[in-house]
Amino acid sequence: MFCVRTGSALPWAAAEGHLKRLLSRRGLRSTVTSGSGSERRADSGGAQRAPARSQPPGRSGRADGDRITAASASNKISVDFDRSREAYKSKDSLELLRSLVVFKLCSYDFLVENNTEIMDLGKKILGQKHFDQLMKMTFYGQFVAGEDHVVIRPLIQKNQAFGVGSVLDYSVEEDISQKESKQKKMNSCSSAAGKESTGEHYKKKNYEAHKQFGDSQGELNSACPYFYVEEAKCDQHMETFIKCIKASGGSSMDGFSAIKVSALGRPQFLLRFSEVLVKWQRFFTFLASQQEKDGIEALEQRLELSQLQEFLTKLGAKGDFYGWFTGNKSDSTRYIDILDWNSLLDNKENTSDLLVVPNVKLGKLEPLLQKFTTEEEKQLKRILQRLLILAKHASENGVRLMVDAEHTYFQPAISKLTLETQRIYNREKPVVFNTYQCYLKEAYENVTMDVELSRREGWHFAAKLVRGAYMFQERARAKELRYEDPINPDYESTNRMYHKCLDYVLDEIALNKKANVMVASHNEDTIKHAVRRMNELGLLPTENKVFFGQLLGMCDQISFPLGQAGFPVYKYVPYGPVSEVMPYLSRRAQENRGFMKGAQKERELLWKELKRRLLSGELLYRPVY
């Protein structure tokens, strides 16, 4: 056992209990408060005003804040989201009618919950050809741009003529039966075990623990829309993304292209790598508690190196932590924070003796990467290589690469790989955007740490902020596997988290023009909040630092008024063959059913515009561009 006796340390019995509690949690503890904890953001709004545009950036103080308010008043841009004529002038009347019908159908729980069975029945009754035509007239036509990059070009050009850009997403997902899904995942788990265990008991046990890794149907669908079959399949997905990037570059200027990291490697590996990263960060949290630094935000937890070395030595560590950090830090401080701690992983070839974590059962330290096999190391390099290839193509084609967020048990690995890509391709301009899900308790912690990392290393921070789409699946998994629910307790707390993260990034943009953010939201209050804060901070839409995004076929009353007011706004534009995109539509219906049921204002505006056209004799209106 660990027999540690230090003045600031807990007795091992207490420390062991504390560490067990940390290890039992799914993610790092997140401290969400109304303030940011940073001195330069200590005013009542959680943000410091940026200086007036005539002043050099980085100045601070209440007087500067007052000047900003006065200086920006004349340049203040307001957007009216209640004017139906402006919102829908890019649509003909049949498109408005289709929107009304689709939104109404999506408000019925029975249709959404049983959409797969209903679509299968429709195929049997109508046949594939007539079923495809029906889908193009309704759901597919509403939410999907077309079958390939050639067909979707007119829609992209039309939206662009009315001030709205595109985030292209080739939305073909695997569509296989649940029986096939289970068998594939069991086989995948078996191959992951390697020589450690090959029995049916291991396969079943491991599959049960991760049964959400499935296809794009039913209870199993949402964790990962791509199956790892072999490396060739991952290369095929990469080629698909490259085609999407080139289509985005050829269809519009300054476009985006969306990708999923789970398509580029084995999902089970992403899980294993995520567990390694989370375990390493939890150990830092435990060490912070030994120096009485727990209970404060992650970046404020600064460990004194002498105490750290002494404590780790008594735990049994052989490495020279003190020497490594003092020899590799540019300043003379004898303190480290979580970013310094994580740098050990970035240099793992030279720090193997420092990468140790406690094994509570054995009561001793063990190598962090002890169970990280040579094959998994190769998988890590292959996934990163594919990401770098995609970023290179995006940069060459003038496209921004948007890395989608996925489930929490994949996300640490996805974020780490995305950061590695940003370090290389975001040096001169923001090419790669990471996605932050604000329904997570740790969202603010993740945003602030990555902003600080980009500031220290000198690259462009680029983020897409979303609320998140997998709440029910995440909570069910947390309950089943008995770890702390990673989701904020209610919608209002998620809203507060979203606005807190957004305010932090907007402040960073005002103070450091190397930050960028896409406000990806269908919430009108959030969009108004972002516009108001931009006005307060003197951030102009023409600077192209703050972007807005909504899904194709949803919230046109937000997207088009923003675009017509000069804000950079984008539609998330999926495309692909009808039969192959249906899993995407099924997933979107499940994810957005709450929003669809509450889209009363959008339906009212659609009716208002239809009635206006009818009474004014414009029912046959066709958009001109």
N, C-alpha and C positions, 0 to 999 in steps of 0.2 A: 504494500500500500504506500501512498504518498505520505511520508512523515514530514510535514512542512511546519516550521515554527518561525514566523516572521511577525514583526510588529504590526504591519498593515494587512497581513493576510488573514483570511479566515482559517480556523482550525480545519484540518482536512475533512472531518466528518461534515462540517457545514459547507465547506467548499465542494465536496463531492455531491452533496444534495443540490447545491446551486448549479453545478455543472450538469447534473442529470436533468434539472428543469430546463436548462438551455438546450440540451441535446434532444429533449422531447418535443421541442417546438419545430414547426415547419420552416419558419424563416427567422431572420434576425429581429430582435425586439425593436419596435419603432416607437419613438416618443413624439406624439403629435401634439403640439401646443400652438397657441395663437401667435407666438413670436417665433422668429427664426433662430435665435441664439447667436446670430452674427452681429458684431458691434455696428457694422456699417448698415445694418438693416434693423435698427432698434427703435424706429419711430412707430407711432401707433398703428400705422397701416401695414407694418411688417415689411416696409420697403422705404428706401431712401430715394428722394426725388433726383432725377438726373438733372444736370445743369442745362441752362438755356442753350440753344443751338449755337449761339455766338461765343459761348464759353468753351474752353477745352474740356474734353470728357474726363470724368472721374472726380470732379469737384463735389463737395458735399456741404450739407448744412441747411437749416431751415430757410435762410434767406434765398439760397439757390432754388429750393423747392417752391417758394412763393413766386420767384421769377419765372420758373417753368410754367406754373399755372397761368400767370399773366401772359407770358409770351406765346403759349400754345392756344390761348383762348381764341385768337383771331384765325388760327389754323385748324380749329376743332372740326372734326368730321363726324357727322351724325348719320345714322342709317335708319330708315323707317321700314320695319318688317311687316307693316300692316297694309301696304299698298299692293293689292292683288294684280293690278294691271302691269306694274313694273316687274313683279315677281314672276309672271307667267308669259311675258311677251315673247319668250323663246319657244313657246308651246302652241301647237294648234289645238283646236277644240276637242278633237278626238283623243289627244294625249291627256287633256285635262279630265275627260270623262273616264278614260282608262285608270288614271290615278285614283279617282273617287271610288271606282269599283274595287280596285286592288286593295286600297286602304281599308275599305269596309270589310272585305273578306278576311283580311289579316287581323281584324279586331275580334274574330270569333275563335275562342280557345280550341274548340273541337277541330276546326279545320287546320289550325297550326299544329296541334299536338299529333294529329293523324295525317299530316301532309304526305308522308312517304307512301302510306297505304292508299290514300286517295289518288295520288299520281300513278301508282302502279295499276290501280283499277281503271283509271282514265286511259292508260296505254292499251290495256286489254280491250276496252270497249271501242275506242276510236282508231286504234292502230297507231304505229309510231309516227307516220307522216302527218295525220290529222292532229294527233296530240301535240306534235311540235308546232304546228300552225296555231293551235289554241294557246300554247304557252307564249308564242311570240306576240300574240294579241293581248296577253294579260301579264302574268308575273315575269316571264323572261323579258318581254318588251319593256316592262317598267324598271327592272333592276339590272339588266345586262345590256351591254352596248351592241353586241353582235357576235358573230361566230369566229371572226379572225381580224387581224390588224388592218386588213384592207376595207372590210365592211364597216368597221367602227370609225373610220376616218371622217366621214361627213358629220357624225354626231359630235366628235371631238372638235371639229372646225366650227360647227354651229355654236356649241357652248363657249368656245373661245371668242367668237364674234360678240357674244353677250357678256364677256368679262370673266368667264369661268374656265380654269385650266383642268387638267386631268392627271389622276394617279392611276396608271394602267396596272391591271392585275389579271393575269391569265388564270382564270378561276377553275380550272379543271381539277377535280379531286377524285381520289379513289372511291369507287362505289361498288362495294362487294357486300355479300351477305354477312349477317352477324356470326354465323357458323364459321365462315371463312376467316372472319376477323379474329375470332377467338383462337382458331388454330394457328394463324400467322403469328399472333402475339405470343402464344405458348412456344412456338418454334423459335421465335426471336429471343425469348427469355432463356431457352435452352442453350442457344448458341452463345449467349452472353455469359453463361456460367462457365463455359470452357471446360477445363478438366476438373474444376472444383466440385461440380455436381452435374450429373447427367440423367438422374432418375426422374420418373414421372412425378414423384413427390415434389421435387424442386420446381419442376415446370409449373405444376398446379399452384404451388405456394407463391411463386414469384408472379404468376399471372394474376392470381387473386389480389395481390398487393397493388398491382398496377392495371387493373382491368379496364380503366378508362382509356388506355392506349388502344384506340380502335379505329374503325373506319368512320365515314361521315354519315352514319345513321344512328338513330335511337340513342340509348343511354351511353353507348360507347363512342359516340361520334366526335366530340368536340376537342379531345386532347390533341389530336394530330391528324390532319387530313391526308398526310402522306405516309405510306408504309415504307420502311426500309426493307428492301428485298435483296439488293446487292449493290456494289459500288457503281455498276453500270447504270442502274436506275437513278441513282443520285446525280450522275453525270447527265442523264437525260433531262432531269428536272433543271439542272443548271443551264443546259442549252435552251430549254423552254423560257427560262427567265431572261437569257440573253436576247432571244427573239422579242420578248416583251420590252426590254430596254431599248432595243433598236427601233421598235414600233413607236415607243413613246418619243424618242428623239426625232423620228421622222414625221410624227403627226402634230407635234406642238412644240413651242419653245419653252424652255425652263420647266419641263414636265417632271413627273415623279414616276417611279416604277416600284411596285411592292413585291417583296419576296418573303418566304417563310424559311427559316433556318432548318426546321424539321424536315424540309424537303431535300436538304443537302447532306444529311448524315443519319445515322441510326438513332431513333428516338430513345432507345434504351441507353445509349451512350450519353446523350444529352442529360438524361436523368442522373447517371453516375457522376458525370462531371459537375453537375449542379450540386450534388450532395457533397463533393469534395470542397467546392467553393463556399458553401454555406457552413460546413464544419469548420473551415479555417476562420471565417468571420465570427462564428460563435465563440471560438477559442479566444479571439481578441476581446470580445465582450466579457468573457469570464476573467481574463487578465485585467481588464479595466476595473472590474469589481474588486479585485485584490488591491488596487490602488485607490479604492473608494471613488471611482469615476463612473459608477453605474448610475442610471437614472437621468443622464443628460444625453443630448443628441450626439449622434455618432462622430461627427467631425470635431466636437468639443472634447471627446475622450482622448486625452494626450497622456501617454505613458512615459514615466521617467525611466530612462534606459538602465541606470544602475540597479534600481529596484527590480526592473523586468529581468535583467540578467541573473540577479541573485535568486529570484523566485523560480525561474525556469531551471536554473542549475540544481536547486533543491528538489525540483520535480524529477530530475534525472536527465535533463537536456545536456548534450555534449558540445553543442555549437557555440560560437562566439557571437551572440546577437549584438552585444555592445560594439564590438569591433566592426561588424558588418555595417551597421547603421551609421556609426560615426565616420566610417571611411567612405560612405556613399551618399551622405547628405551634404548638400552644397552650403548649408548654413552651419552655425556653430552650436545650435541648440542640442540639448541632450534629451529631447522628447520626441516621440513618434506618435502618429495618429493612424487611423485605419488605412489610409492610402499608402503610407510608408509600409505598414504591415503587409498589405496586399502586394507590394513590390517584390516581396520575397518569392511569390509565385511567378512573377514575370521573369525572374532570374533563376528558375528552379534547377537549371543545369549546374549552377554554381552554389546553390544554397540547400542542397539535399539534406545536410546535417541540421539545418535550421527549420525545415518543414516537418515539425512534429506536433502531434495533438494527443490529448489524453485518451486512453482506453479505460473507461470507468470500470468495466468488468474486471480487467486485469490489474487495475491500479497502477498503471505506468504509462509513460509516453510511448507512442509508436509513430512510425513514419506516416505522414499524411497521404502520400502516394503509394503506400505499401501494396494496396490492392488494385492500383492503376496499372493495367497490364501494358505490355509493349504494343499489342494490337490496338488498345484504346489510345495510346499515344499517337499511333499512326492515324487513327480515325480523327483525332483532334486536328492533326496537321492537314488532313485531306479536307475537312470541313472548312478550316480557315483558308486553305488554298482556293476553294471554290468561291468563298465570300470575296476574297481579294480579286479574283478574276471578274466577278460581277461588278465590283466597285470600279475596276479599271474600265470596263465597258461603259458603265454609267458616266464616268468622268469624260471619256472620249466622245460620248454622244450628247453631252450637255444635259444629262438627266440626273436627278437626285434619286438615290436608292433608299427606299423606306423599308426597314426591317420590321416586320410585324411582331407584336407581342404574342406569346402563347401561354400555356398553362404555367402556374407558379413553379411546378416541379421541373420544368424545362428552362424557365426564364433566367436563372443565374448564369447558366451556360450560354444561352443566347445573348444575353447582355455582355458577357465577357468577350465573346467572339466579335460582337458588334463593336465594342470599344477598341479591340485590337485593329479592326478595319478602319475605324475612325482615326486612330493614331497615325495611320499611313496616308489616307486619302482626304482627310479634313484639314490638312496643313494649310493649304492655300485658300480653300473655299469649302462650304458645307456640302459634301457629296453624299455622305451616309447619315441617315437619320435613325436614331433608336426610338423605340416606342415605350412609353411609361403608362402603366395601367393604374389610374388614380383610385380605383376601388380597393386597392391593396393598402393595408395599414403602413407598409414600409415605403410607399411611393415617394413621399417627400424626402426621406432619407436617401433613397436611390438617386433622385434628381440632384440633390445638393452635393452628394459625393462625386457624381459624374461631372457636374459643373466645375467643382473645385479641381478635379483631375485635369480637365481640359485647360483650365486657367494655368495650372502649374506647368503643363507640358506644351502649351502654346498652340493647341489646335482648336478648330471651330466646334463648339458644342452645338449639336443639332438634335432636336427632339420632336416627336409627335406625342401629344398628350391625349389620352383617351380615358374614358371612365372604365371600360372593361366589359367583356361580353360573356364570361364564363362563371358568373357568380354562383349559380345553383350547383353546377358540377364541382366547383372548388369547395363549397361548403359540405357537399355530400362526401367528398373524398376525405376532407379533414375529419369529419365525424366518424367515417368508417375506419380510418387508420389512426384515429385518436391523437391528432396533433392540433395545435392552436389554429383556429379559423383565421386564415390570412386576410379575410375580407372585412372592410369597415362595416360596423353594425347596421347602418341604415343608409338610405339614399341621401339624406341631408349631410351626413358625415362624409360621404363620398364627394358631394358637391363642395364642401369646405376644403377637403383635401385637394380637389382639382384646382380650385381657385388659389389655394396656398402655393401649390406647385407652379401654377401659371404666373402668379405675382412674382415669385422668386426668379423665374426665367426672364420675365419682362424687365425686372430690375437689373438683371445681369446684362441684358441687351442694351439698356440705357447707359450702363457704366462701362460695358466692354462689347464693342460692336462685333465680336467674334461669335456671339451666341445667336441661335436661331430656334424658332419654335413653330410647329403647326398646331393650331387649336382645332383638334378634330372632335367636333361636338355637334349634336343636334339640339342642344339645349339653348334656347333663345336667351335666357338670362346669362348664361356663360359667355355667349358671343357679345352681348351688350357689355358685360363686365370687361371683356378683353378690349373692346373698342374704347370704353371709358378710360381704362388704364393707359392705353396707348396715347390718348389725348392728354392725360395728366403728365405722362413722361416725355411728351414731345416726340413720340415715335411716329414717323410718317409711313403710310402704306407703301410709298415709292421706294423706301429703303430695302424692301424685300427681306425683312428680318422676321416678321410675324405673318404666318400663313394661316388660312382657315380651310377646313375640309369637312365635307359631308358625303354620304353615300349617294351614288347615282339613283335617281328616282325618289329621293327623300329630301324634305326640307328645302325645296326650291325657293320658298319664300324667305329663306335665310341666305342661300348661296348667291342667287342672282342680284338681289339688292346690294350685297357686299361687293360683288364684282363690278356692278355699275357705279358704285361709290369709289372705286379705285383700289379696293383692298385685294391682295393676292389670295384668291379663293379657288379651291380645287374640288372636283368630284372624284370620288373613288370609283373608277370605271372598270368593272369586271367584264371579261369577254371569254368566249369559248363556244364549242358546239352545244346545241340545246341539250342533247342526251347526257353529255358529260358535265354540264354546269348545274344540272338539277340538284346534286348533293350540296353545292354552294347555296342555291336558293333555299333548300330545306334548312340548312344551318342558319342562314340569315333570318329566316322566318322565326326560328326558335329564339335566336339571340335578341331580336328586336320586337317581339310580340308585345312587351310592356309598352314600348314607345308607340307602336302602332295603335294600341288600344287608347292611348292618350293623345293621339294626333288630331284632336278635335279642331284646333285652330287651323291646321293645314286644310282639313276638309272644308271648313267654313270659307276660307279664302278661295279654294277651288270653285265652290258653288257660287261665290260672289262674282268671280271673274266670268264664269259661264253665263250667269244671268245678265251681267253687263253686256257681254257680246251678243246675247240673244236680243236684248232690248235696243241695242244700238245698231243692229243689223250687221254685226261683225262675226256671226257664228262660223262663217267660212274663212276666218282669219288665218293667214299663213305667215309665219315669221319671215322677215326679209333681212338678209345679212350678206 
